[in-house]
Amino acid sequence: MNTLEFTFSGEALTALPSGGLYWADADLLVVSDLHLGKSARLSAVGGAQLPPYETRATLDRLNADLAWTGATEVLCLGDSFDAPGLDQCLPEDDLLWLTRLQAGRRWTWMEGNHDPGPVALGGAHRADLTRGPLTFRHIAAAAPRGEVSGHYHPKARVRLRGTTLSRPCFLMDAQRLILPAYGTYTGGLFSHDAALCALMGPEAQAILTGPRPMAMPMPRAGRASA
């Protein structure tokens, strides 16, 4: 697996191609915004029809990252489920698979805006969590230091070798690290959006996900960066 190692708040971290984050010294895999059950929820309310295998595709990605890292702890940074109660409504096969992934691991569900309450599945449920110099939560706070969050589903539009690409990305500056959405069909907010430009310092970097994660200055213009 191609990965990209970087340092944030003095800690050595690894960006995975999937958008997962591995902290080797803590043996911790961090993922954000899985939005499990999204296709079922949209179908129930007459919304956009998505392929019905999005939950399985997300769990398959999570299974692969756990196998590669061997992480003994998992932290889900909120919006793990697309709406309250979906943790009890997923297909039985998907629930069993998720239960198997949890077995033998410490597992923490952070509360998100889509799933603010505790879930029926095993594991702890927290609003935020501080581990060493890092603080984990769903939505970036006003004045963080060493903060790792999600929520915004950041992505970047870049131009490489004459081709314009749009990829989910990590965003990082001296104080905060924002993870991309891990779930399938989750969409995203471009890094040049005013909300992200206001959050991130002028030195901010983007780490593009995909087969070979790549770091670059955070694109802030509406057009593709060179």
C-alpha positions in Angstrom: 0.0 0.0 0.0 1.3 3.5 -0.9 1.0 5.8 2.1 2.3 9.2 3.1 4.0 9.9 6.4 3.9 13.3 8.0 4.3 15.0 11.3 1.5 16.9 13.1 1.8 18.4 16.6 5.1 16.4 17.0 3.5 13.1 16.2 4.4 10.8 13.3 1.1 10.1 11.4 0.4 8.2 8.2 -2.2 9.2 5.6 -3.7 6.1 3.9 -5.0 6.1 0.3 -8.5 5.5 1.6 -8.6 8.7 3.7 -7.9 6.8 6.9 -5.3 8.1 9.3 -2.9 5.8 11.2 -1.1 6.8 14.3 1.5 4.0 14.7 2.7 5.0 18.2 -0.8 4.7 19.5 -1.7 1.8 17.2 -4.8 3.8 16.3 -6.7 4.0 13.1 -8.9 7.1 12.7 -11.6 7.4 10.1 -14.3 10.1 9.6 -17.7 10.4 8.1 -18.5 6.9 7.1 -22.2 7.8 6.6 -23.2 4.1 6.8 -26.8 3.5 5.5 -26.9 6.6 3.3 -28.4 4.8 0.3 -31.2 3.3 2.5 -32.0 6.6 4.1 -32.2 8.5 0.8 -34.4 5.7 -0.7 -36.8 5.8 2.2 -37.4 9.6 1.8 -37.6 9.6 -2.0 -34.2 11.2 -2.4 -31.4 10.5 -4.9 -31.0 6.8 -5.7 -27.6 5.5 -4.9 -26.2 2.0 -5.5 -27.2 -0.2 -2.5 -23.8 -1.5 -1.8 -22.3 1.7 -0.3 -22.1 0.4 3.2 -20.5 -2.8 2.1 -17.9 -0.9 0.1 -17.1 1.3 3.1 -16.7 -1.7 5.4 -14.5 -3.4 2.8 -12.2 -0.4 2.8 -12.1 -0.4 6.6 -11.4 -4.1 6.7 -8.5 -3.6 4.3 -7.0 -0.7 6.4 -7.3 -2.7 9.6 -5.6 -5.7 8.0 -2.7 -3.5 6.7 -2.2 -1.5 9.8 -3.0 -4.2 12.4 -4.5 -1.4 14.5 -5.8 -2.4 17.9 -7.9 0.7 18.3 -10.3 2.5 16.0 -11.7 6.0 16.4 -14.7 7.0 14.2 -14.8 10.8 14.1 -18.6 11.3 13.8 -21.3 10.9 11.2 -20.5 7.2 11.2 -24.2 6.7 10.4 -26.1 8.8 8.0 -29.0 9.3 10.5 -29.9 8.4 14.1 -31.1 4.8 14.5 -29.4 3.5 11.3 -27.0 1.5 13.5 -29.9 -0.8 14.2 -31.3 -0.8 10.7 -28.4 -1.9 8.5 -28.7 -5.3 6.8 -27.8 -8.1 9.1 -24.8 -9.1 7.1 -23.4 -5.6 7.3 -24.0 -5.5 11.1 -22.3 -8.8 11.6 -19.3 -7.7 9.5 -19.0 -4.5 11.6 -19.2 -6.5 14.8 -16.4 -8.7 13.6 -14.3 -5.7 12.8 -14.9 -4.4 16.4 -14.0 -7.8 18.0 -10.7 -7.5 20.0 -10.3 -3.8 19.4 -11.0 -0.7 21.4 -13.6 1.2 19.4 -14.8 4.8 19.9 -17.7 6.5 18.2 -17.5 10.3 18.2 -20.8 12.1 18.1 -21.5 13.9 14.8 -24.3 16.1 13.5 -25.9 13.2 11.7 -25.5 10.8 14.7 -25.4 12.8 17.9 -26.6 10.1 20.2 -25.0 6.8 21.4 -25.2 3.9 19.1 -26.5 0.4 19.9 -23.3 -1.3 18.7 -20.4 -2.0 21.0 -17.7 0.6 21.8 -17.5 3.9 23.7 -19.3 7.1 22.6 -17.6 10.5 23.1 -18.1 14.1 22.2 -14.3 14.6 22.0 -11.2 12.7 23.1 -7.7 13.9 23.9 -4.8 11.5 23.6 -1.3 13.0 24.2 -1.0 16.2 22.2 -3.9 15.4 19.9 -7.6 16.2 20.5 -10.2 14.4 18.3 -13.7 15.7 17.6 -16.2 15.8 14.7 -16.3 19.5 13.9 -13.3 21.9 14.1 -13.4 24.2 17.1 -12.6 27.9 17.2 -9.1 27.9 18.6 -7.7 24.4 18.5 -4.2 23.1 18.9 -3.4 19.6 17.8 -7.0 19.1 16.7 -8.0 16.2 14.4 -11.6 16.5 13.0 -13.8 15.7 10.0 -17.3 17.0 9.0 -16.3 19.0 6.0 -15.5 16.2 3.6 -12.6 18.2 2.1 -11.5 17.6 -1.5 -9.2 19.4 -3.9 -9.2 20.1 -7.6 -5.7 20.0 -9.1 -4.2 19.8 -12.5 -1.5 17.2 -12.9 0.3 16.5 -16.2 -2.4 18.2 -18.2 -5.3 16.4 -16.4 -7.7 17.9 -14.0 -8.3 15.7 -11.0 -10.8 16.0 -8.1 -9.8 14.0 -5.0 -10.8 13.8 -1.3 -8.0 15.2 0.8 -6.7 15.8 4.2 -6.1 19.5 5.1 -3.4 20.4 7.6 -1.9 23.5 9.1 0.1 24.2 12.3 -3.0 23.7 14.6 -5.6 21.5 12.9 -5.9 18.4 10.7 -9.2 17.8 8.9 -9.8 14.3 7.5 -11.6 13.5 4.3 -14.9 11.6 4.3 -14.2 7.8 4.4 -17.6 6.7 3.3 -18.7 5.8 -0.2 -20.8 8.4 -2.1 -20.3 11.1 0.6 -19.5 14.0 -1.7 -17.3 16.8 -0.4 -16.4 20.5 0.0 -13.7 21.9 -2.2 -10.6 23.3 -0.4 -11.2 26.7 -2.1 -14.6 27.1 -0.4 -14.7 30.1 1.9 -15.5 27.9 5.0 -12.3 25.9 4.6 -10.2 28.9 3.6 -11.3 30.7 6.8 -10.4 27.6 9.0 -7.0 26.9 7.6 -3.9 29.0 8.0 -1.9 30.4 5.0 0.6 27.6 5.3 -2.0 24.8 5.0 -1.2 21.7 3.1 -3.5 19.3 1.3 -2.8 15.6 1.2 -4.6 14.0 -1.8 -6.0 10.5 -1.3 -6.0 7.9 -4.0 -3.5 5.2 -5.1 -0.5 7.4 -4.2 -1.2 10.0 -1.5 0.4 13.3 -2.4 1.0 16.5 -0.4 0.8 20.0 -1.9 -0.1 23.5 -0.8 -3.8 23.7 -0.1 -5.5 24.8 -3.3 -7.4 28.0 -2.6 -8.5 29.2 -6.1 -11.7 28.1 -7.8 -9.8 26.8 -10.8 -7.6 23.8 -10.7 -4.1 24.3 -9.2 -1.1 23.6 -11.5 
